[in-house]
């Protein structure tokens, strides 16, 4: 082995690759510095209108949240809610009991009226017998009248008329 520096012909390929890479990195750095300089010259956009709108929305939501926090429902505990439900159900049961008592009174009054009407009314069999008896009585009375009335009428007429009718 010799201590002589390597010649260009025997140059290491890795070193050559690193040199090329170093050149490319330097070129990239120059391009990036140029872009940064261009951007520094550009005017930054004005976000004040957008930020003002965001602030308004946040304030509006904060007011809505405060209004919700003041609602009594959020302060209810399960015990308070249970007491309110129990009080409401007691009142409802009291109203239902009163309505049932009223309905019972109406039904008892109606039943008494129906019972009285049935006692005073005729049964169907009694009514049928009464109609048959009335029909038979009417037939007998009609036959008797048919037998009696013409004789009475003939006796009341003058004899000249009776002779003319018989004749």
Backbone as CSV, one residue per row, in Angstrom:
resi,resn,N_x,N_y,N_z,CA_x,CA_y,CA_z,C_x,C_y,C_z
1,UNK,0.806,-1.159,0.000,0.000,0.000,0.000,0.854,1.228,0.000
2,UNK,0.392,2.193,-0.657,1.168,3.421,-0.740,0.405,4.520,-0.056
3,UNK,1.092,5.514,0.366,0.447,6.635,1.042,0.145,7.751,0.056
4,UNK,0.221,7.515,-1.170,-0.021,8.541,-2.168,-1.519,8.831,-2.247
5,UNK,-1.809,10.113,-2.498,-3.246,10.424,-2.658,-3.770,9.781,-3.911
6,UNK,-4.993,9.375,-3.900,-5.548,8.697,-5.065,-5.661,9.657,-6.228
7,UNK,-5.530,9.164,-7.333,-5.629,9.991,-8.528,-7.088,10.152,-8.889
8,UNK,-7.294,11.007,-9.894,-8.673,11.269,-10.281,-9.289,10.035,-10.908
9,UNK,-8.500,9.236,-11.469,-9.043,8.037,-12.076,-9.509,7.065,-11.033
10,UNK,-8.935,7.092,-9.915,-9.293,6.117,-8.887,-10.177,6.783,-7.815
11,UNK,-10.881,7.813,-8.141,-11.702,8.539,-7.171,-12.844,7.657,-6.701
12,UNK,-13.211,7.836,-5.446,-14.262,7.030,-4.813,-15.640,7.471,-5.343
13,UNK,-16.523,6.518,-5.795,-17.839,6.899,-6.304,-18.729,7.496,-5.210
14,UNK,-18.605,7.098,-3.965,-19.429,7.631,-2.883,-19.107,9.089,-2.667
15,UNK,-17.790,9.422,-2.712,-17.386,10.811,-2.514,-17.917,11.657,-3.654
16,UNK,-17.881,11.106,-4.854,-18.394,11.821,-6.007,-19.896,12.087,-5.847
17,UNK,-20.633,11.095,-5.365,-22.082,11.238,-5.160,-22.356,12.289,-4.101
18,UNK,-21.546,12.306,-3.036,-21.744,13.305,-1.979,-21.456,14.706,-2.495
19,UNK,-20.519,14.874,-3.357,-20.199,16.177,-3.931,-21.363,16.678,-4.800
20,UNK,-21.883,15.769,-5.593,-23.037,16.159,-6.423,-24.225,16.535,-5.549
21,UNK,-24.446,15.782,-4.462,-25.541,16.054,-3.529,-25.343,17.411,-2.870
22,UNK,-24.107,17.712,-2.502,-23.806,18.987,-1.867,-24.151,20.130,-2.835
23,UNK,-23.861,19.975,-4.098,-24.191,20.994,-5.096,-25.708,21.179,-5.235
24,UNK,-26.423,20.074,-5.266,-27.886,20.160,-5.388,-28.502,20.817,-4.162
25,UNK,-28.004,20.509,-2.965,-28.516,21.120,-1.733,-28.242,22.614,-1.768
26,UNK,-27.070,23.022,-2.235,-26.742,24.442,-2.314,-27.684,25.144,-3.290
27,UNK,-27.983,24.500,-4.427,-28.894,25.097,-5.408,-30.304,25.212,-4.821
28,UNK,-30.710,24.175,-4.112,-32.042,24.191,-3.491,-32.112,25.306,-2.460
29,UNK,-31.044,25.491,-1.677,-31.017,26.539,-0.667,-31.169,27.907,-1.331
30,UNK,-30.488,28.111,-2.455,-30.592,29.391,-3.154,-32.020,29.634,-3.659
31,UNK,-32.648,28.592,-4.187,-34.025,28.730,-4.684,-34.966,29.057,-3.527
32,UNK,-34.809,28.391,-2.391,-35.670,28.608,-1.231,-35.485,30.026,-0.689
33,UNK,-34.258,30.521,-0.685,-34.018,31.879,-0.214,-34.694,32.880,-1.146
34,UNK,-34.703,32.579,-2.418,-35.377,33.453,-3.380,-36.892,33.455,-3.147
35,UNK,-37.451,32.272,-2.890,-38.890,32.192,-2.621,-39.244,32.933,-1.338
36,UNK,-38.413,32.799,-0.312,-38.667,33.482,0.953,-38.622,34.981,0.752
37,UNK,-37.688,35.462,-0.076,-37.585,36.896,-0.336,-38.819,37.383,-1.075
38,UNK,-39.313,36.601,-2.039,-40.521,36.977,-2.774,-41.719,37.046,-1.841
39,UNK,-41.839,36.064,-0.955,-42.970,36.033,-0.014,-42.895,37.196,0.955
40,UNK,-41.726,37.577,1.349,-41.573,38.694,2.271,-42.050,39.975,1.611
41,UNK,-41.912,40.067,0.307,-42.346,41.249,-0.409,-43.867,41.265,-0.588
42,UNK,-44.518,40.071,-0.595,-45.975,40.004,-0.767,-46.658,40.578,0.472
43,UNK,-47.876,41.135,0.274,-48.659,41.679,1.384,-49.462,40.536,2.003
44,UNK,-49.396,40.417,3.309,-50.152,39.367,4.000,-51.642,39.702,3.932
45,UNK,-52.522,38.699,3.755,-53.961,38.978,3.658,-54.502,39.546,4.972
46,UNK,-55.568,40.327,4.854,-56.190,40.953,6.020,-57.301,40.034,6.532
47,UNK,-57.087,39.465,7.687,-58.059,38.546,8.274,-58.947,39.225,9.315
48,UNK,-58.925,40.519,9.410,-59.665,41.209,10.469,-61.176,41.009,10.331
49,UNK,-61.736,41.015,9.107,-63.182,40.817,8.927,-63.589,39.410,9.351
50,UNK,-62.793,38.439,8.969,-63.093,37.057,9.346,-62.994,36.879,10.850
51,UNK,-61.950,37.475,11.435,-61.797,37.370,12.884,-62.932,38.069,13.616
52,UNK,-63.400,39.211,13.098,-64.522,39.923,13.722,-65.785,39.065,13.686
53,UNK,-66.006,38.397,12.555,-67.174,37.512,12.442,-67.073,36.353,13.422
54,UNK,-65.890,35.788,13.559,-65.690,34.680,14.503,-65.950,35.158,15.933
55,UNK,-65.465,36.368,16.261,-65.677,36.924,17.610,-67.170,37.126,17.862
56,UNK,-67.916,37.624,16.875,-69.363,37.820,17.033,-70.066,36.488,17.288
57,UNK,-69.692,35.475,16.533,-70.319,34.159,16.715,-70.004,33.592,18.101
58,UNK,-68.760,33.736,18.533,-68.375,33.228,19.857,-69.166,33.954,20.940
59,UNK,-69.329,35.291,20.811,-70.096,36.052,21.794,-71.560,35.627,21.797
60,UNK,-72.118,35.397,20.599,-73.519,34.962,20.505,-73.695,33.595,21.158
61,UNK,-72.766,32.692,20.935,-72.841,31.358,21.549,-72.656,31.452,23.060
62,UNK,-71.807,32.360,23.507,-71.600,32.535,24.954,-72.880,33.027,25.611
63,UNK,-73.583,33.973,24.957,-74.859,34.450,25.515,-75.885,33.315,25.559
64,UNK,-75.931,32.499,24.508,-76.879,31.371,24.481,-76.565,30.371,25.584
65,UNK,-75.289,30.131,25.812,-74.895,29.190,26.874,-75.254,29.764,28.239
66,UNK,-75.056,31.080,28.428,-75.438,31.704,29.691,-76.943,31.607,29.911
67,UNK,-77.731,31.819,28.849,-79.191,31.708,28.973,-79.582,30.283,29.343
68,UNK,-78.927,29.311,28.745,-79.222,27.918,29.092,-78.853,27.615,30.539
69,UNK,-77.753,28.187,30.985,-77.303,27.929,32.355,-78.275,28.511,33.372
70,UNK,-79.005,29.556,32.987,-79.960,30.179,33.904,-81.298,29.439,33.945
71,UNK,-81.517,28.503,33.085,-82.773,27.750,33.053,-82.916,26.921,34.319
72,UNK,-84.134,26.853,34.857,-84.331,26.098,36.101,-84.157,24.597,35.918
73,UNK,-84.359,24.105,34.711,-84.253,22.655,34.498,-82.832,22.162,34.738
74,UNK,-81.846,23.018,34.480,-80.472,22.582,34.686,-80.126,22.497,36.171
75,UNK,-80.882,23.230,37.006,-80.623,23.189,38.434,-81.382,22.091,39.152
76,UNK,-82.211,21.351,38.430,-82.998,20.288,39.069,-82.106,19.116,39.450
77,UNK,-82.332,18.651,40.637,-81.650,17.433,41.070,-82.634,16.290,40.947
78,UNK,-82.183,15.073,40.957,-83.130,13.948,40.880,-84.141,13.956,42.032
79,UNK,-83.718,14.395,43.220,-84.640,14.435,44.356,-85.732,15.477,44.133
80,UNK,-85.346,16.647,43.634,-86.325,17.703,43.366,-87.303,17.248,42.294
81,UNK,-86.774,16.645,41.263,-87.629,16.159,40.183,-88.586,15.083,40.695
82,UNK,-88.108,14.197,41.560,-88.960,13.145,42.115,-90.080,13.763,42.948
83,UNK,-89.775,14.811,43.733,-90.820,15.466,44.531,-91.855,16.118,43.627
84,UNK,-91.410,16.761,42.556,-92.353,17.402,41.642,-93.240,16.375,40.953
85,UNK,-92.666,15.261,40.561,-93.457,14.199,39.913,-94.475,13.630,40.898
86,UNK,-94.054,13.422,42.133,-94.970,12.885,43.142,-96.126,13.851,43.406
87,UNK,-95.828,15.152,43.492,-96.882,16.140,43.722,-97.852,16.185,42.545
88,UNK,-97.323,16.136,41.350,-98.190,16.163,40.162,-99.050,14.914,40.083
89,UNK,-98.475,13.765,40.398,-99.262,12.525,40.326,-100.338,12.503,41.404
90,UNK,-100.056,13.064,42.583,-101.075,13.132,43.635,-102.246,13.992,43.168
91,UNK,-101.952,15.117,42.547,-103.010,15.994,42.047,-103.828,15.298,40.957
92,UNK,-103.166,14.598,40.078,-103.865,13.880,39.000,-104.767,12.799,39.586
93,UNK,-104.255,12.060,40.568,-105.085,11.012,41.193,-106.300,11.614,41.879
94,UNK,-106.140,12.772,42.505,-107.266,13.436,43.162,-108.322,13.823,42.129
95,UNK,-107.884,14.368,40.994,-108.822,14.737,39.927,-109.516,13.502,39.360
96,UNK,-108.770,12.413,39.169,-109.363,11.183,38.655,-110.399,10.621,39.625
97,UNK,-110.105,10.667,40.923,-111.050,10.166,41.922,-112.336,10.984,41.890
98,UNK,-112.221,12.307,41.748,-113.414,13.154,41.671,-114.222,12.834,40.414
99,UNK,-113.530,12.622,39.298,-114.236,12.286,38.050,-114.931,10.932,38.176
100,UNK,-114.287,9.963,38.832,-114.920,8.650,39.028,-116.154,8.752,39.914
101,UNK,-116.084,9.571,40.964,-117.252,9.758,41.848,-118.408,10.379,41.071
102,UNK,-118.098,11.379,40.246,-119.152,12.000,39.427,-119.760,10.984,38.472
103,UNK,-118.922,10.183,37.814,-119.420,9.183,36.868,-120.273,8.138,37.585
104,UNK,-119.848,7.720,38.791,-120.615,6.739,39.561,-121.988,7.303,39.925
105,UNK,-122.040,8.577,40.335,-123.317,9.197,40.697,-124.250,9.258,39.492
106,UNK,-123.711,9.612,38.343,-124.532,9.683,37.121,-125.046,8.289,36.761
107,UNK,-124.198,7.274,36.858,-124.623,5.907,36.519,-125.698,5.407,37.491
108,UNK,-125.539,5.694,38.780,-126.553,5.256,39.758,-127.876,5.954,39.502
109,UNK,-127.844,7.255,39.190,-129.078,7.991,38.898,-129.748,7.432,37.643
110,UNK,-128.962,7.132,36.622,-129.512,6.567,35.378,-130.102,5.181,35.627
111,UNK,-129.426,4.370,36.419,-129.942,3.031,36.736,-131.259,3.124,37.493
112,UNK,-131.360,4.077,38.413,-132.613,4.243,39.166,-133.743,4.674,38.235
113,UNK,-133.441,5.589,37.307,-134.469,6.029,36.355,-134.914,4.880,35.460
114,UNK,-133.969,4.064,34.999,-134.323,2.910,34.160,-135.160,1.900,34.937
115,UNK,-134.811,1.661,36.187,-135.569,0.719,37.015,-136.999,1.208,37.205
116,UNK,-137.148,2.508,37.458,-138.490,3.074,37.625,-139.288,2.965,36.332
117,UNK,-138.642,3.214,35.210,-139.329,3.123,33.918,-139.760,1.692,33.643
118,UNK,-138.944,0.714,34.004,-139.303,-0.688,33.773,-140.459,-1.120,34.668
119,UNK,-140.484,-0.617,35.895,-141.571,-0.983,36.802,-142.899,-0.431,36.322
120,UNK,-142.885,0.798,35.764,-144.139,1.404,35.334,-144.565,0.934,33.951
121,UNK,-143.681,0.459,33.170,-144.004,0.036,31.821,-144.555,-1.390,31.778
122,UNK,-145.160,-1.729,30.656,-145.688,-3.070,30.469,-144.617,-3.943,29.858
123,UNK,-144.717,-5.212,30.176,-143.819,-6.144,29.512,-144.378,-6.417,28.127
124,UNK,-143.606,-7.005,27.272,-144.044,-7.290,25.901,-145.218,-8.268,25.904
125,UNK,-145.186,-9.244,26.789,-146.297,-10.224,26.841,-147.581,-9.561,27.316
126,UNK,-147.490,-8.696,28.343,-148.682,-7.988,28.822,-149.249,-7.104,27.723
127,UNK,-148.383,-6.421,27.009,-148.840,-5.539,25.945,-149.488,-6.339,24.814
128,UNK,-148.911,-7.482,24.457,-149.484,-8.323,23.409,-150.891,-8.809,23.813
129,UNK,-151.048,-9.246,25.079,-152.373,-9.694,25.561,-153.378,-8.550,25.503
130,UNK,-152.933,-7.356,25.892,-153.840,-6.203,25.881,-154.288,-5.881,24.461
131,UNK,-153.386,-5.960,23.491,-153.740,-5.670,22.093,-154.731,-6.714,21.581
132,UNK,-154.509,-7.996,21.903,-155.434,-9.072,21.443,-156.813,-8.881,22.064
133,UNK,-156.864,-8.584,23.341,-158.155,-8.366,24.010,-158.865,-7.166,23.415
134,UNK,-158.112,-6.098,23.151,-158.734,-4.910,22.562,-159.273,-5.215,21.176
135,UNK,-158.546,-5.995,20.392,-159.006,-6.342,19.039,-160.269,-7.198,19.103
136,UNK,-160.297,-8.180,19.988,-161.484,-9.042,20.113,-162.676,-8.223,20.591
137,UNK,-162.421,-7.347,21.582,-163.509,-6.493,22.082,-164.028,-5.577,20.992
138,UNK,-163.127,-5.049,20.161,-163.546,-4.178,19.065,-164.372,-4.938,18.035
139,UNK,-163.988,-6.190,17.748,-164.763,-7.001,16.786,-166.168,-7.300,17.328
140,UNK,-166.232,-7.635,18.604,-167.549,-7.937,19.210,-168.411,-6.678,19.218
141,UNK,-167.840,-5.557,19.604,-168.620,-4.318,19.640,-169.048,-3.928,18.233
142,UNK,-168.154,-4.107,17.251,-168.520,-3.773,15.868,-169.647,-4.659,15.353
143,UNK,-169.568,-5.973,15.668,-170.640,-6.884,15.209,-171.965,-6.523,15.864
144,UNK,-171.912,-6.165,17.163,-173.161,-5.800,17.857,-173.734,-4.532,17.263
145,UNK,-172.870,-3.546,17.015,-173.357,-2.309,16.407,-173.919,-2.575,15.008
146,UNK,-173.274,-3.434,14.250,-173.727,-3.763,12.894,-175.102,-4.441,12.939
147,UNK,-175.339,-5.168,14.013,-176.643,-5.843,14.125,-177.712,-4.901,14.654
148,UNK,-177.365,-3.953,15.490,-178.372,-3.115,16.150,-178.653,-1.842,15.366
149,UNK,-177.644,-1.184,14.888,-177.802,0.136,14.288,-178.693,0.094,13.038
150,UNK,-178.573,-0.846,12.130,-179.463,-0.789,10.957,-180.954,-0.917,11.340
151,UNK,-181.251,-1.726,12.342,-182.651,-1.862,12.778,-183.155,-0.559,13.375
152,UNK,-182.339,0.113,14.145,-182.736,1.385,14.740,-182.973,2.426,13.648
153,UNK,-182.095,2.395,12.665,-182.237,3.367,11.579,-183.510,3.074,10.784
154,UNK,-183.811,1.825,10.510,-185.024,1.474,9.737,-186.282,1.837,10.511
155,UNK,-186.290,1.723,11.789,-187.455,2.079,12.599,-187.651,3.584,12.630
156,UNK,-186.563,4.331,12.532,-186.669,5.771,12.605,-187.121,6.372,11.272
157,UNK,-186.975,5.663,10.186,-187.339,6.178,8.868,-188.873,6.096,8.683
158,UNK,-189.381,6.980,7.868,-190.819,6.873,7.572,-191.094,5.568,6.818
159,UNK,-192.345,5.083,6.941,-192.682,3.780,6.381,-192.675,3.804,4.861
160,UNK,-192.833,4.928,4.272,-192.790,4.999,2.822,-191.380,4.764,2.324
161,UNK,-190.425,5.210,3.083,-189.042,4.993,2.705,-188.634,3.554,2.904
162,UNK,-189.180,2.960,4.008,-188.832,1.582,4.305,-189.413,0.686,3.211
163,UNK,-190.604,0.960,2.732,-191.215,0.166,1.683,-190.421,0.309,0.399
164,UNK,-189.932,1.473,0.142,-189.155,1.716,-1.051,-187.807,0.989,-0.958
165,UNK,-187.213,0.920,0.203,-185.946,0.240,0.374,-186.116,-1.263,0.316
166,UNK,-187.214,-1.810,0.776,-187.417,-3.235,0.769,-187.805,-3.701,-0.630
167,UNK,-188.312,-2.913,-1.338,-188.753,-3.266,-2.491,-188.979,-3.563,-3.745
